[in-house]
Amino acid sequence: MITQLGHVTLFVSNQDSALQFFTEKLGFEKRDDDSTTMPNFRWLTVSPKNQPDVRIILMTPPPNLEGFVGKQAGWIFTTDDCRKDTEVFKSCGVKFTEESQEQFYGVQSIFQDNDGNSFLLIEPANRS
């Protein structure tokens, strides 16, 4: 039986640049950084500060998967204040392809990482 989601992989062109984007611009924390376990491989993970149990693997893809860099989309990060966080991230140099907009499910904006991968930032609607 599956008990939880632990890791997700994001293919990036440069692990150091991706690490900087997630930690310095989005405020994530680095969880793992190991290049000693396997030759020519670096295990690098980050996660939101308040969610250390889910880790994003920042991975340089093997040659047969290089085409996936910059084409990943659909990840949703939640926030308490989408408009405020959008402005904070923009001031840190994060590129937004969609400004904060009201949707039936809450407030949403869309941003990209350095490789062009798209992510949604959503403030869920208060559904009482």
Sequence and secondary structure as in RCSB ss.txt:
>XXXX:A:sequence
MITQLGHVTLFVSNQDSALQFFTEKLGFEKRDDDSTTMPNFRWLTVSPKNQPDVRIILMTPPPNLEGFVGKQAGW
IFTTDDCRKDTEVFKSCGVKFTEESQEQFYGVQSIFQDNDGNSFLLIEPANRS
>XXXX:A:secstr
      EEEEE S HHHHHHIIIIIS  EEEEEE SSSTT  EEEEE TT TTSEEEEE   GGGGGGTT    E
EEE S HHHHHHHHHHTT EEEEEEEEETTEEEEEEE TT  EEEEEEE    
